[in-house]
């Protein structure tokens, strides 16, 4: 596995902007983690079935992390989630997925770094608030391209 020390949690906007070729790359298929809710949002992608092995199910621990995350969002703030506008349903789960993965992997001597890939500023801000590293969509696309050249 290349770049063993990193796991990339992919947001829906990143998934759509990467394009089919990058989503089919060895690097993406080995390193990307797609939260179940993100995959639900991307279920109409023509290559959705090829990414099924990358799906991270919504677990009880993720839901506990989600409660922690949502407790930090003021009631009037609709940047991260706006259910009335049907926006951001998967966004806090992207952060919860990374936090759960990081927590689980911390038991291992050589645990990978969990990194969120998104262009969404609210997700970026919330991830950084919880101490997670974030890559933009273009940065991750470059990383895929660099690894495909090797």
Protein Blocks (a to p, Z undefined) as FASTA:
>chain_A
ZZklbccdddfklmmmnommlmmpmklmmmpccdfklmmmmmmpmklmmmmmmpccddfk
lmmmmmmmmmmpcfklcklpcfknogoklmmmmmmmmmmmmmmmmmpmbacddddddfbf
klmmmmmmnopacddfklmmmmmmmmmmZZ
